[in-house]
Amino acid sequence: MYTINHTKSTLELTNSNQSVFAKVCLEDGASLKELKLSGHSLIQDLSPLEYKNTYASSILFPFANRINNGVYDYKGARYKFPINEEANNNAIHGLIFNKTFKVTNEVATKDSASVTLVYDEQQPSIGFPFTYKITLDYILTAINLDLKITVTNTDTKDFPFTLGWHPYFLSQDLPQSTLSFQSSKKMVFNDQMITIDTIDNPDDSELKIENKQLDDCWELDQTEVLFSTPNYNLSINSTEKNSFLQAYTPPLNNVIAIEPTTGISDSFNNKIGLKTLEPNETYKVTWNLRLN
């Protein structure tokens, strides 16, 4: 039997023998702080690294990655997001990573646990003068975690957006782990980590992590990404056909960020992966983690 326990700021979903466990922090944008599937720890707290620097498991909206100098033009008007990556003078990872979500539904059964979390933005913000509602559904089973995201435009105007997710995964031996995915295009960044070009992908379909310092982005030809480690194999999949993959190795041993996104850095300007949502319309995507 699964159970759901919650305090003012966290939710914990687990099964009876604690071989399956998920912890969500409501005040950090409903980010997934811990995850265990079938006894394998996949996501753990990144201490001593701080969330304000890692954005660990944060939901990235209304843009994934970065906006060059925080500035973009939309329908003849110029907007500027607050700069929260001061070293590169960029806006990074959107606006909801530090918002507080409310629990609107929870269900625990013999085989699964699920929660529905909502953030309703009613005040237009600097750089993004639109209102919207974000609904997250976390669904946990023995070998699966589904993260279903629904974006609803509650404004009277359409708005541009991309979406992303920023989880960091553990490996007992990251240099001996691999990422496998199908991609024909790779992004080229400048010194500000802003996309300036796309090139034919020089990497093999199986990327050996070894001692590489990764902060790279690929356009996916197929939506599935495989993360193979010495102690578990994980598939990461998306219902969005036009998907991208960002991989980043932080200054912490045996941890890697594997980020599914619907757009790339500076997408509000280069338009790669950029979508538009009309008033009262919704956009839905599901990211699935499956232990193989």
Secondary structure, DSSP 8 states (H G I E B T S, - for coil): --EEEE-SSEEEEE-TTSSSEEEEEGGGTTEEEEEEETTEEEE---TTS-HHHH-TTEEEBS-SSEEGGGEEEETTEEEE----BTTTTBEESBS-TT---EEEEEEE-SS-EEEEEEEEE-S-BTTB---EEEEEEEEE-SSEEEEEEEEEE-SSS-EEE--EEE-EEE-TTGGG-EEE---SEEEEE-TTS-EEEEEE--S-SEEE-TT---EEEEE-SSS-EEEE-SS-EEEEEES-SS-EEEEE--SSTTEEEEEEESS-TTHHHH-TT-EEE-TT-EEEEEEEEEE-
